[in-house]
Amino acid sequence: MLLFGVLNAVLYAGLTPLWEGFDEPFHYAYVQQLWKTWSLPVQKGTSLPEEVWQSFPLAPASHVVQRNLPMVTTFDDYFQLGEPERQARRRQLEQLDPNLARIDSSCPNYESQQAPLAYAVLAPINALWGRTPLPGRVWRLRLVCALLSCLATGLLVFRMAELLALPEIFRLTAVFLVFASQMFYVTTAHIANDWLAIPLFLLLLHAGVTLYLTPRPTAVWVLALTLAAGLLTKAYFLAMLPFAFGIVMWCCLRRRLAWRLGGLFAVVSLAPSAPWYIRNLRLYHDLSGQQETIGGTPVRALLDAAIHLPWGRSLGATARTSLWEGNSSATTFGATTIGLMLALLGAAACLYVRGAFRARPPGSELVLLSGAGCFALGLAYSTVLLFYSTKGAGITPAPWYVQVLEPPGLCLLLTGMARSGRAGHWLRLGILWLWAYVIAATYVAKLIPLYGGYGGRPVRLIELLRWYRGGFREIGGILSTTAMISPAALWLLTAMVVTIAVALAARLSTENKETEVSSATGGAGLNGV
């Protein structure tokens, strides 16, 4: 299972063209800023390095990116260039002088407000490869982000499912569904800070549930240190303060923890990040330091935005974009497939709610739900803020924000399926195979055509087969100038990912004795575990 996740991480990081990850050049510029100046960037005061700036006219990009960076060549225009011109541009990218990273350009870095921990981890690694050509350097850093996030997330999802007393085949299904989610790699397989935020969020939830079940000092320190790291990684961890402090206070009120330990928790969890957020207040007059809130935000204006925001359309659009999005190109999967994915997840939610009405969920699930609820409220606030700052144009939170809820959400839905007998079994199989299909089609029918010169929109099966039959050599020639690794490696990794996806789905479709007991008793077997 971990091999499946690792191969996906390597393939996704290698297939995605330079700067095609969400805001990747600006996140990478943050890493370079720490490396070259040993100082924190300042919003509206820090610029992109000249090396990144000079790469924009050479690397192809989506039409969405071109709106902000008009000097880039869109993929469609890039594919119209002759092969010698594409190869020449790629050589120019490879030959950019690494010393340009020490020179500031005239373009401001709008990601300068981000908390520094994830970039501080990458900065010394980037320094080790400082003389490596820019595409190779970015590819290696992507690999570090993707692999660390993938391995940590997979292990934490399995442990979280274990805390929920799920049978082993359901635990493995939870890991498979996370690893078969394209949006997981969109979020983690490029240079940014989300690669660290997702494992930290899962560890925070895991530590909270563990503290609730076994209130020991070790669990308190894990929760405190995880919260401290999260606050230094992403400002949205501010939404998790009520969750973490609520669990500690509950344990203290129930006399399961000493109040002195609760006080130490507050100090350890808040002291490391306090200087950063005090700096935000001093520089931007706002705790999070986001562009939308620089100078402060009027409360009445936000309340008015919350009233007028079309919540129904917002929820529907958020659900769709959180399942599949083609990197910065903002392409989508087929509406029928996305609709079916949403329908199956909705059915799983109904099974969970039905089981919750029949029998009160155990405390571990309630703690997990409270953590997810705190973050969901944070997403709602982010949506209102976006709606206000864009004067009604933006109605959904960033899709990579939503991804932190996917692993715990899948664990909870699988808990409902495990309690629902045969209905839950068949629903699990449907979700399992649909996710396996989507991750296979992501490479074969979506991303390789998108970055390999396929002109059809939308992708149609007959046309796609003709395109592949037209010649792997020509497709490989284009991919050699857009992708980060060789076409031969891409073909091999794609074949391995598709094969293992099918093999794992087939293996997880079999019932073991543990699952049969749970099904035969309508969920009593799960409670026994």
C-alpha positions as CSV (number, residue, x, y, z in Angstrom):
1,M,0.0,0.0,0.0
2,L,2.8,2.4,0.9
3,L,4.5,1.5,-2.4
4,F,1.4,2.5,-4.3
5,G,1.4,5.9,-2.5
6,V,5.1,6.4,-3.2
7,L,4.9,5.5,-6.9
8,N,2.0,8.0,-7.2
9,A,4.0,10.7,-5.5
10,V,7.0,10.2,-7.7
11,L,4.9,10.0,-10.9
12,Y,2.8,13.1,-10.1
13,A,5.8,15.2,-9.1
14,G,7.6,14.1,-12.2
15,L,4.7,14.6,-14.7
16,T,3.7,18.0,-13.5
17,P,5.5,20.7,-15.5
18,L,7.6,23.4,-13.9
19,W,5.5,25.9,-11.9
20,E,2.2,24.0,-12.7
21,G,1.6,23.4,-9.0
22,F,-0.6,25.9,-7.3
23,D,1.4,29.2,-6.8
24,E,4.6,27.0,-6.9
25,P,7.0,29.7,-8.1
26,F,6.0,32.0,-5.3
27,H,6.3,29.2,-2.7
28,Y,9.7,28.3,-4.0
29,A,10.8,31.9,-3.9
30,Y,10.0,31.8,-0.2
31,V,12.4,28.8,0.2
32,Q,15.1,30.7,-1.7
33,Q,14.5,33.8,0.4
34,L,15.3,31.9,3.6
35,W,18.3,30.3,1.9
36,K,19.9,33.4,0.6
37,T,19.1,36.0,3.2
38,W,18.4,34.1,6.4
39,S,15.5,36.5,7.0
40,L,11.7,36.2,6.8
41,P,9.9,37.7,3.8
42,V,7.6,40.6,4.2
43,Q,4.3,41.0,2.3
44,K,4.6,43.7,-0.4
45,G,8.3,44.0,0.5
46,T,9.8,40.8,-0.9
47,S,10.3,40.1,-4.6
48,L,10.8,36.9,-6.6
49,P,14.4,36.0,-7.3
50,E,15.6,36.8,-10.8
51,E,16.2,33.1,-11.6
52,V,12.4,32.4,-11.1
53,W,11.4,35.5,-13.0
54,Q,13.6,34.6,-16.0
55,S,12.1,31.1,-16.1
56,F,8.5,32.3,-16.8
57,P,8.9,33.0,-20.6
58,L,10.7,29.7,-21.0
59,A,8.4,27.3,-19.2
60,P,4.9,26.6,-20.6
61,A,2.0,27.4,-18.3
62,S,-1.8,27.3,-18.2
63,H,-4.1,30.0,-19.5
64,V,-5.1,30.6,-15.9
65,V,-1.5,31.4,-14.9
66,Q,-1.2,33.7,-18.0
67,R,-3.8,36.0,-16.5
68,N,-1.4,37.0,-13.7
69,L,1.8,36.4,-15.7
70,P,1.2,37.5,-19.3
71,M,4.7,36.7,-20.4
72,V,4.2,33.0,-20.1
73,T,3.4,30.8,-23.1
74,T,0.2,28.8,-22.7
75,F,0.3,25.0,-23.2
76,D,-1.8,25.2,-26.4
77,D,0.6,27.8,-27.9
78,Y,3.6,25.9,-26.7
79,F,2.5,22.7,-28.5
80,Q,2.2,24.7,-31.7
81,L,5.9,25.4,-31.6
82,G,8.3,23.2,-33.5
83,E,10.3,20.6,-31.6
84,P,13.6,22.5,-32.0
85,E,12.1,25.6,-30.4
86,R,10.6,23.5,-27.5
87,Q,14.0,21.8,-27.0
88,A,15.8,25.1,-27.1
89,R,13.6,26.6,-24.4
90,R,14.1,23.6,-22.2
91,R,17.9,23.9,-22.6
92,Q,17.6,27.6,-21.7
93,L,15.8,26.6,-18.5
94,E,18.4,24.1,-17.7
95,Q,21.2,26.7,-18.3
96,L,19.8,29.5,-16.1
97,D,22.6,30.7,-13.8
98,P,21.9,29.6,-10.2
99,N,23.5,32.8,-9.0
100,L,20.4,34.7,-10.3
101,A,18.7,33.3,-7.2
102,R,20.6,36.0,-5.2
103,I,19.2,38.9,-7.3
104,D,15.8,40.3,-6.7
105,S,13.4,40.9,-9.6
106,S,10.7,43.5,-9.8
107,C,7.9,41.0,-9.2
108,P,6.5,40.9,-5.6
109,N,6.0,37.6,-3.9
110,Y,2.4,37.4,-2.8
111,E,3.1,34.2,-0.7
112,S,5.3,36.1,1.7
113,Q,2.7,36.0,4.5
114,Q,2.9,32.2,4.9
115,A,4.1,30.8,8.2
116,P,7.8,29.6,7.8
117,L,8.2,26.1,9.2
118,A,7.6,24.1,6.0
119,Y,9.9,26.4,4.0
120,A,12.6,26.3,6.8
121,V,12.6,22.5,6.4
122,L,13.2,22.8,2.6
123,A,15.7,25.7,2.7
124,P,18.8,23.6,3.7
125,I,17.9,20.9,1.3
126,N,17.6,23.5,-1.4
127,A,21.0,24.8,-0.4
128,L,22.6,21.4,-0.9
129,W,21.4,21.4,-4.5
130,G,22.1,25.1,-5.1
131,R,24.2,24.5,-8.2
132,T,21.7,22.0,-9.8
133,P,19.8,23.4,-12.8
134,L,16.5,24.9,-11.8
135,P,14.1,22.2,-13.1
136,G,16.2,19.5,-11.4
137,R,16.3,21.4,-8.2
138,V,12.5,21.9,-8.2
139,W,11.9,18.3,-9.1
140,R,14.1,17.1,-6.1
141,L,12.3,19.4,-3.7
142,R,9.0,18.2,-5.0
143,L,10.1,14.7,-4.4
144,V,11.0,15.5,-0.8
145,C,7.6,17.1,-0.2
146,A,5.6,14.4,-1.8
147,L,7.4,11.4,-0.3
148,L,7.5,12.7,3.3
149,S,3.8,13.7,3.1
150,C,2.7,10.5,1.5
151,L,4.5,8.2,4.0
152,A,3.4,10.2,7.0
153,T,-0.2,10.5,5.8
154,G,-0.5,6.8,5.0
155,L,0.7,5.7,8.4
156,L,-1.4,8.3,10.2
157,V,-4.6,7.3,8.3
158,F,-4.0,3.7,9.2
159,R,-3.5,4.6,12.9
160,M,-6.5,6.8,12.9
161,A,-8.7,4.0,11.5
162,E,-7.2,1.8,14.2
163,L,-8.3,4.2,16.9
164,L,-11.8,4.0,15.4
165,A,-11.7,0.2,15.8
166,L,-12.1,-0.4,12.1
167,P,-11.4,-4.0,10.9
168,E,-8.1,-4.2,9.1
169,I,-9.5,-4.4,5.6
170,F,-11.4,-1.1,6.2
171,R,-8.2,0.5,7.6
172,L,-6.4,-0.5,4.4
173,T,-9.3,0.7,2.3
174,A,-9.0,4.1,4.0
175,V,-5.3,4.3,3.1
176,F,-6.0,3.2,-0.5
177,L,-8.7,5.8,-1.0
178,V,-6.4,8.6,0.2
179,F,-3.5,7.3,-2.0
180,A,-6.0,7.0,-5.0
181,S,-7.1,10.6,-4.6
182,Q,-5.7,12.9,-7.3
183,M,-6.3,15.9,-5.1
184,F,-4.0,14.5,-2.5
185,Y,-1.1,14.8,-4.9
186,V,-2.2,18.1,-6.3
187,T,-1.9,19.4,-2.8
188,T,1.4,17.7,-1.7
189,A,3.5,16.9,-4.8
190,H,4.7,20.4,-5.4
191,I,6.7,23.0,-3.4
192,A,4.4,24.7,-0.9
193,N,3.6,24.3,2.8
194,D,0.6,21.9,2.4
195,W,2.8,18.9,2.2
196,L,3.6,19.4,5.9
197,A,0.2,20.7,6.9
198,I,-1.8,17.6,6.0
199,P,0.3,15.2,8.2
200,L,0.3,17.7,11.0
201,F,-3.5,18.0,10.9
202,L,-3.9,14.3,11.0
203,L,-1.4,14.0,13.9
204,L,-3.3,16.7,15.8
205,L,-6.5,14.8,15.4
206,H,-4.8,11.5,16.3
207,A,-3.2,13.1,19.4
208,G,-6.6,14.6,20.4
209,V,-8.4,11.2,20.2
210,T,-5.5,9.5,22.0
211,L,-5.6,12.1,24.8
212,Y,-9.3,11.6,25.2
213,L,-9.0,7.8,25.4
214,T,-5.8,7.7,27.5
215,P,-5.2,11.0,29.3
216,R,-1.5,10.7,30.0
217,P,1.3,13.3,30.0
218,T,2.9,11.9,26.8
219,A,-0.3,12.5,24.9
220,V,-0.5,16.1,26.2
221,W,3.1,16.8,25.0
222,V,2.4,15.2,21.5
223,L,-0.8,17.3,21.2
224,A,1.0,20.5,22.3
225,L,4.0,20.1,20.0
226,T,1.9,19.2,17.0
227,L,-0.3,22.2,17.5
228,A,2.8,24.4,17.9
229,A,4.2,23.0,14.6
230,G,0.9,23.4,12.9
231,L,0.6,27.1,13.8
232,L,4.1,27.6,12.4
233,T,3.1,25.8,9.2
234,K,-0.3,27.2,8.2
235,A,-2.5,30.0,9.7
236,Y,-5.6,27.8,9.3
237,F,-4.4,25.8,12.4
238,L,-5.8,28.8,14.3
239,A,-9.2,27.2,13.7
240,M,-7.9,24.1,15.7
241,L,-7.2,26.0,18.9
242,P,-10.8,25.3,20.3
243,F,-10.4,21.6,19.5
244,A,-7.0,21.2,21.2
245,F,-7.7,23.4,24.2
246,G,-11.2,21.9,24.6
247,I,-9.9,18.4,24.9
248,V,-7.3,19.4,27.5
249,M,-9.8,21.4,29.5
250,W,-12.3,18.5,29.4
251,C,-9.6,16.2,30.8
252,C,-8.8,18.7,33.5
253,L,-12.4,19.3,34.5
254,R,-13.0,15.5,34.7
255,R,-9.8,15.3,36.9
256,R,-8.2,13.0,34.4
257,L,-5.3,15.6,34.1
258,A,-3.8,18.0,36.6
259,W,-4.5,21.7,35.9
260,R,-0.8,22.3,36.1
261,L,-0.3,20.1,33.1
262,G,-3.0,22.0,31.3
263,G,-1.1,25.2,31.9
264,L,2.1,23.7,30.6
265,F,0.2,22.6,27.5
266,A,-0.9,26.2,26.8
267,V,2.7,27.4,27.1
268,V,4.3,24.7,25.0
269,S,1.6,24.9,22.2
270,L,1.5,28.7,21.9
271,A,5.0,30.0,22.8
272,P,6.8,28.9,19.7
273,S,4.4,30.5,17.3
274,A,3.6,33.6,19.4
275,P,6.4,35.7,17.9
276,W,5.2,35.0,14.4
277,Y,1.6,36.0,15.0
278,I,2.7,39.1,17.0
279,R,4.8,40.0,14.0
280,N,1.7,39.7,11.8
281,L,-0.2,42.0,14.0
282,R,2.6,44.5,14.0
283,L,3.2,44.5,10.2
284,Y,-0.3,43.8,8.9
285,H,-2.6,44.6,11.8
286,D,-4.1,41.1,11.3
287,L,-3.4,37.8,13.0
288,S,-3.1,35.6,9.9
289,G,-1.4,38.1,7.7
290,Q,-3.4,37.1,4.6
291,Q,-3.5,39.5,1.7
292,E,-7.3,39.8,2.1
293,T,-7.0,40.9,5.7
294,I,-4.0,43.2,5.6
295,G,-5.0,46.3,7.6
296,G,-7.8,44.4,9.3
297,T,-11.3,43.5,8.2
298,P,-14.5,45.2,9.4
299,V,-16.7,42.7,11.3
300,R,-20.0,44.2,10.0
301,A,-18.8,43.7,6.4
302,L,-18.0,40.1,7.0
303,L,-21.4,39.5,8.6
304,D,-23.0,41.1,5.6
305,A,-20.9,38.9,3.3
306,A,-21.9,35.8,5.2
307,I,-25.6,36.7,4.8
308,H,-25.4,37.3,1.0
309,L,-23.0,34.4,0.1
310,P,-24.9,31.7,-1.9
311,W,-24.1,28.9,0.5
312,G,-25.9,26.2,-1.6
313,R,-23.9,26.9,-4.8
314,S,-20.7,27.3,-2.7
315,L,-21.1,23.9,-1.1
316,G,-21.8,22.2,-4.4
317,A,-18.9,23.8,-6.1
318,T,-16.6,23.0,-3.2
319,A,-17.6,19.4,-3.2
320,R,-16.9,19.1,-7.0
321,T,-13.5,20.9,-7.0
322,S,-12.3,19.0,-3.9
323,L,-12.5,15.7,-5.7
324,W,-10.4,16.5,-8.9
325,E,-8.7,19.5,-10.4
326,G,-6.0,19.6,-13.0
327,N,-3.3,21.6,-11.1
328,S,-3.0,25.3,-12.1
329,S,-4.8,24.5,-15.5
330,A,-8.0,24.1,-13.5
331,T,-9.3,21.3,-15.8
332,T,-11.9,19.0,-14.4
333,F,-12.8,15.3,-14.6
334,G,-16.0,14.2,-16.3
335,A,-19.2,15.5,-14.7
336,T,-20.7,12.0,-14.7
337,T,-17.8,10.5,-12.8
338,I,-17.7,13.4,-10.3
339,G,-21.4,13.1,-9.8
340,L,-21.1,9.4,-9.1
341,M,-18.3,10.0,-6.6
342,L,-20.4,12.5,-4.8
343,A,-23.4,10.2,-4.8
344,L,-21.4,7.3,-3.3
345,L,-20.0,9.6,-0.6
346,G,-23.4,10.9,0.1
347,A,-24.8,7.4,0.5
348,A,-21.9,6.6,2.9
349,A,-22.7,9.7,4.9
350,C,-26.4,8.6,5.1
351,L,-25.2,5.2,6.4
352,Y,-23.1,6.9,9.0
353,V,-25.9,9.2,10.2
354,R,-28.4,6.3,10.3
355,G,-26.0,4.4,12.5
356,A,-25.4,7.4,14.7
357,F,-29.2,7.7,15.3
358,R,-29.5,4.1,16.2
359,A,-26.6,4.1,18.7
360,R,-24.6,7.0,20.1
361,P,-21.1,7.0,18.5
362,P,-18.2,6.3,20.8
363,G,-16.2,9.1,22.3
364,S,-13.3,8.7,19.8
365,E,-15.6,9.4,16.9
366,L,-17.2,12.4,18.6
367,V,-13.7,13.9,19.3
368,L,-12.8,13.3,15.6
369,L,-16.0,15.0,14.5
370,S,-15.4,18.0,16.7
371,G,-11.9,18.4,15.2
372,A,-13.3,18.2,11.7
373,G,-16.1,20.6,12.7
374,C,-13.7,23.2,14.0
375,F,-11.8,23.1,10.7
376,A,-15.0,23.2,8.7
377,L,-15.9,26.5,10.5
378,G,-12.5,27.8,9.6
379,L,-13.2,27.0,5.9
380,A,-16.6,28.7,6.2
381,Y,-14.8,31.9,7.5
382,S,-12.2,31.6,4.7
383,T,-15.1,31.4,2.1
384,V,-16.8,34.5,3.6
385,L,-13.5,36.4,3.6
386,L,-12.9,35.5,-0.1
387,F,-16.5,36.4,-1.0
388,Y,-16.0,39.8,0.7
389,S,-12.5,40.5,-0.7
390,T,-13.5,39.6,-4.3
391,K,-16.8,41.5,-4.2
392,G,-18.8,38.3,-4.7
393,A,-16.7,36.7,-7.4
394,G,-15.2,33.9,-5.2
395,I,-17.6,31.6,-3.4
396,T,-15.4,28.5,-2.6
397,P,-12.4,28.0,-0.4
398,A,-9.1,26.9,-2.0
399,P,-9.5,23.2,-2.9
400,W,-6.2,22.4,-1.3
401,Y,-7.5,23.6,2.0
402,V,-10.4,21.1,1.9
403,Q,-7.9,18.2,1.5
404,V,-7.0,18.1,5.2
405,L,-10.6,16.9,5.9
406,E,-10.5,14.1,3.3
407,P,-8.5,11.4,5.3
408,P,-10.5,11.8,8.6
409,G,-13.7,12.1,6.6
410,L,-13.0,8.8,4.8
411,C,-12.2,7.1,8.1
412,L,-15.5,8.2,9.5
413,L,-17.5,7.2,6.4
414,L,-15.8,3.7,6.4
415,T,-16.8,3.4,10.1
416,G,-20.5,3.8,9.0
417,M,-20.0,1.3,6.2
418,A,-18.5,-1.2,8.6
419,R,-21.5,-1.0,10.8
420,S,-24.0,-1.3,8.0
421,G,-23.7,-5.0,7.1
422,R,-24.0,-6.0,3.4
423,A,-25.1,-2.5,2.3
424,G,-21.9,-1.1,3.7
425,H,-19.9,-3.9,2.1
426,W,-21.2,-3.2,-1.4
427,L,-20.9,0.6,-1.0
428,R,-17.3,0.1,0.0
429,L,-16.6,-1.9,-3.1
430,G,-18.3,0.7,-5.3
431,I,-16.1,3.5,-3.8
432,L,-13.0,1.3,-3.9
433,W,-13.3,0.6,-7.7
434,L,-14.4,4.0,-8.7
435,W,-11.4,5.6,-6.9
436,A,-9.1,3.0,-8.6
437,Y,-10.6,4.0,-12.0
438,V,-10.2,7.7,-11.4
439,I,-6.5,7.5,-10.3
440,A,-5.7,5.4,-13.4
441,A,-7.6,7.7,-15.7
442,T,-5.9,10.7,-14.1
443,Y,-2.6,9.8,-15.8
444,V,-3.7,7.9,-18.9
445,A,-6.7,10.0,-20.0
446,K,-6.1,13.4,-18.3
447,L,-2.6,14.6,-17.3
448,I,-0.4,12.8,-19.9
449,P,-2.7,14.1,-22.7
450,L,-2.8,17.6,-21.0
451,Y,1.0,17.9,-20.9
452,G,1.7,15.7,-23.9
453,G,0.1,17.8,-26.7
454,Y,-3.4,16.2,-27.0
455,G,-5.6,19.0,-28.4
456,G,-9.1,17.5,-27.8
457,R,-11.3,19.1,-25.2
458,P,-12.9,17.2,-23.6
459,V,-11.0,14.0,-23.8
460,R,-12.9,11.4,-25.8
461,L,-12.0,7.7,-25.7
462,I,-11.8,7.0,-29.5
463,E,-9.8,10.2,-30.2
464,L,-7.6,9.5,-27.2
465,L,-6.8,5.9,-28.5
466,R,-6.0,7.4,-31.9
467,W,-3.7,9.9,-30.3
468,Y,-1.8,7.3,-28.5
469,R,-1.7,5.1,-31.5
470,G,-0.3,8.0,-33.5
471,G,3.0,7.5,-31.8
472,F,4.6,7.4,-28.4
473,R,7.7,8.9,-29.8
474,E,6.1,12.2,-30.7
475,I,4.2,12.3,-27.3
476,G,7.5,11.5,-25.6
477,G,9.2,14.3,-27.4
478,I,6.7,16.8,-26.1
479,L,6.8,15.4,-22.6
480,S,10.6,15.6,-22.6
481,T,10.2,19.4,-22.7
482,T,7.2,19.8,-20.3
483,A,7.6,17.1,-17.6
484,M,10.3,16.9,-15.0
485,I,11.5,13.4,-15.7
486,S,12.1,11.4,-18.8
487,P,9.2,10.0,-20.9
488,A,10.5,6.4,-20.4
489,A,10.3,6.9,-16.6
490,L,6.8,8.3,-17.0
491,W,5.5,5.4,-19.1
492,L,7.0,2.9,-16.6
493,L,5.6,4.6,-13.5
494,T,2.2,5.0,-15.1
495,A,2.1,1.3,-16.0
496,M,3.1,0.4,-12.4
497,V,0.6,2.7,-10.8
498,V,-2.3,1.5,-12.9
499,T,-1.4,-2.2,-12.4
500,I,-1.0,-1.8,-8.6
501,A,-4.2,0.2,-8.3
502,V,-6.2,-2.6,-10.0
503,A,-4.4,-5.3,-8.0
504,L,-5.0,-3.5,-4.6
505,A,-8.6,-2.9,-5.4
506,A,-9.1,-6.6,-6.3
507,R,-7.3,-7.6,-3.1
508,L,-9.3,-5.2,-0.9
509,S,-12.6,-6.5,-2.6
510,T,-12.2,-9.9,-0.8
511,E,-13.8,-10.4,2.5
512,N,-11.8,-11.7,5.5
513,K,-13.3,-13.4,8.5
514,E,-13.2,-10.2,10.5
515,T,-15.4,-8.4,8.0
516,E,-17.7,-11.3,7.7
517,V,-18.3,-11.3,11.5
518,S,-19.1,-7.5,11.4
519,S,-21.5,-8.0,8.4
520,A,-23.3,-10.9,9.9
521,T,-24.0,-9.0,13.1
522,G,-24.9,-5.7,11.5
523,G,-22.0,-3.9,13.1
524,A,-21.8,-5.7,16.4
525,G,-18.5,-7.2,15.4
526,L,-17.0,-3.7,15.0
527,N,-18.1,-2.7,18.4
528,G,-16.5,-5.9,19.8
529,V,-13.2,-4.9,18.3
